[in-house]
Amino acid sequence: MGLRVEHGPLAARPVSRGDESAPTPPGLSAASADVAAVITALTREVPDFPSPGVLFRDLTPVLADDVGFAAVTDALARLVTGADLIAGIDARGFLLGGAVAQQLGVGVLAIRKGGKLPPPVHSRTYTLEYGTATLEIPAAGIELAGRRVVVVDDVLATGGTLAAARDLLVAAGADVTEAAVVMELAALGGRDRLTPMVVRSLQLL
């Protein structure tokens, strides 16, 4: 049986800093191609995780590498325009969202997994391929009404998590028109699930 793809990478290999000899894939700028090459080089594939038949793409090595982290966060910041607030999804979205928000000079909101925040909270429960999950944000202390929020995460797979994050923020009064991710797994159709929200990705697999 073939492996289904979840959050995932390609085989890790050393990154050649400053190597500009690789060809640019169709539809990508040279800068985008360089970022995609860094992501490809550093991501790690973990088969049968979190359940049998799932291929998990682990971006942890990308974020732990100085060149990789800088390349990814710089590229994400260039994709995001006009945001009043960046929302990062638990957990790698926290790292990416914080770095992007700092570059843009705006605040960052952590969208937490259920049960991690004190009440009151706004919450949204959604279905995953292997169960259900809940996302939460504070319902007090942060005014979201009318603010333009861009959601940042590591991987777009089926789109369930990003859709839940968007719906959660919209229910709290935010204007969520855009999301930015490091890696998009096109075969899983997540982008279609998020229509009409604009989705921008650094690497399309």
C-alpha positions in Angstrom: 0.0 0.0 0.0 1.3 3.4 -0.9 2.1 6.0 1.8 -0.3 8.8 2.3 1.4 12.2 2.8 1.0 14.3 5.9 3.4 16.9 7.2 6.6 16.0 5.4 10.0 16.4 3.9 12.4 15.0 1.5 15.6 13.3 2.3 17.9 15.7 4.2 21.2 16.7 2.6 23.7 19.5 3.2 22.7 22.9 2.0 25.2 24.7 -0.2 25.2 28.3 1.0 25.2 30.7 -1.9 24.8 28.0 -4.6 22.8 29.6 -7.4 23.5 26.9 -10.0 20.2 25.0 -9.6 17.6 25.6 -12.4 14.5 27.5 -11.6 11.3 25.4 -11.7 8.5 26.8 -14.0 6.3 29.3 -12.4 8.8 30.2 -9.6 11.0 33.2 -9.3 14.7 32.5 -8.7 14.3 33.7 -5.1 11.4 31.3 -4.6 13.3 28.4 -6.2 16.3 29.1 -3.8 14.0 28.9 -0.8 12.3 25.7 -2.0 15.7 24.1 -2.5 16.7 24.9 1.1 13.4 23.4 2.3 13.9 20.3 0.2 17.5 19.9 1.4 16.6 20.1 5.1 13.2 18.5 5.5 13.0 14.9 6.9 10.6 12.2 6.0 9.2 10.0 8.7 7.1 7.1 7.4 4.1 5.7 9.4 3.8 8.7 11.7 1.5 9.6 13.4 -0.3 6.5 12.1 0.5 3.6 9.7 0.5 4.7 6.1 1.1 8.4 6.8 4.3 10.0 5.6 5.1 12.8 8.0 7.2 15.7 6.6 9.2 17.1 9.5 10.3 20.8 9.0 12.2 20.8 12.4 15.6 20.6 10.7 14.7 23.6 8.5 13.9 25.7 11.5 16.9 24.6 13.4 19.3 25.6 10.6 20.4 29.3 10.7 20.3 29.6 6.9 17.1 27.6 6.6 15.2 29.5 9.3 16.3 32.9 7.9 15.4 31.9 4.3 12.0 30.7 5.2 11.0 33.5 7.5 12.3 36.2 5.1 10.3 34.6 2.3 7.1 34.3 4.3 7.4 38.0 5.4 7.7 39.0 1.7 4.5 37.1 1.0 2.4 38.8 3.7 1.2 42.3 3.1 -1.1 44.6 5.0 -1.4 42.4 8.1 -2.3 44.0 11.5 -1.6 40.8 13.3 0.1 37.5 12.5 -1.6 34.3 13.9 0.7 31.2 14.3 -0.8 27.8 14.7 0.4 25.4 17.4 3.2 24.5 17.4 5.7 25.3 14.6 3.4 28.1 13.5 4.4 29.8 16.7 8.1 29.9 15.6 7.3 31.0 12.1 4.6 33.5 13.0 6.7 35.2 15.7 9.7 35.6 13.3 7.4 37.0 10.5 5.6 39.3 12.9 8.9 40.7 14.1 10.0 41.5 10.6 6.8 43.2 9.8 6.6 45.2 13.0 3.3 43.7 14.1 2.1 41.5 16.9 1.7 37.8 16.9 -1.2 35.7 18.2 -0.7 32.0 19.2 -3.5 29.7 18.2 -3.3 27.0 20.8 -4.4 23.4 21.0 -7.4 22.8 23.2 -7.0 23.0 27.0 -3.8 25.1 27.0 -5.4 28.5 27.7 -7.2 29.8 30.8 -10.9 30.8 30.3 -12.6 32.5 28.6 -11.6 31.2 25.2 -13.0 31.0 21.7 -12.7 27.4 20.4 -13.2 25.4 17.3 -13.2 21.6 17.0 -12.5 19.9 13.7 -12.0 16.5 12.2 -8.6 15.1 11.2 -7.8 11.9 9.2 -6.9 10.1 12.4 -9.3 11.8 15.0 -10.4 15.2 16.1 -8.7 18.3 17.4 -9.6 21.6 19.0 -8.0 25.0 18.5 -8.4 27.9 20.9 -7.6 31.6 21.3 -8.2 34.0 24.2 -11.7 35.5 24.4 -10.5 38.3 26.6 -7.6 40.7 26.6 -7.2 40.8 22.8 -9.5 42.8 20.5 -9.7 41.1 17.1 -12.8 42.8 15.7 -11.9 44.5 12.4 -8.2 43.5 12.5 -6.6 42.1 9.4 -5.0 38.8 10.5 -2.8 36.6 8.4 -2.4 32.9 9.5 1.0 31.4 9.3 1.8 27.6 9.6 4.4 25.1 8.5 2.4 22.7 6.2 -0.9 22.8 4.3 -2.1 19.3 3.9 -5.9 18.6 3.9 -6.6 22.1 5.1 -8.6 21.1 8.2 -6.3 22.9 10.7 -6.0 26.1 8.6 -9.8 26.1 8.0 -10.5 25.7 11.7 -8.0 28.5 12.5 -9.6 30.8 10.0 -13.1 30.1 11.2 -12.0 30.6 14.8 -10.5 34.0 14.1 -13.5 35.1 12.0 -15.9 34.1 14.7 -13.9 36.4 17.0 -14.4 39.3 14.6 -11.1 39.3 12.7 -10.8 39.8 8.9 -8.9 36.7 7.7 -8.3 36.8 4.0 -4.8 35.2 3.7 -2.6 32.4 4.9 1.0 31.7 4.3 2.7 28.3 4.7 6.2 26.8 4.1 5.1 23.6 2.4 1.9 22.8 0.5 0.9 19.2 -0.3 -1.2 19.8 -3.4 -2.5 16.3 -3.9 -4.5 16.5 -0.6 -6.6 19.5 -1.8 -6.2 21.7 1.2 -6.2 24.9 -0.9 -9.7 24.1 -2.3 -11.1 23.7 1.2 -9.9 27.2 2.1 -11.5 29.0 -0.8 -11.9 32.0 -1.1 -9.0 32.7 1.4 -5.8 33.4 -0.5 -3.1 30.8 0.3 0.6 31.4 -0.4 3.2 28.7 -0.1 7.0 28.6 -0.4 7.1 25.0 -1.7 4.5 23.1 -3.6 4.7 19.3 -3.6 
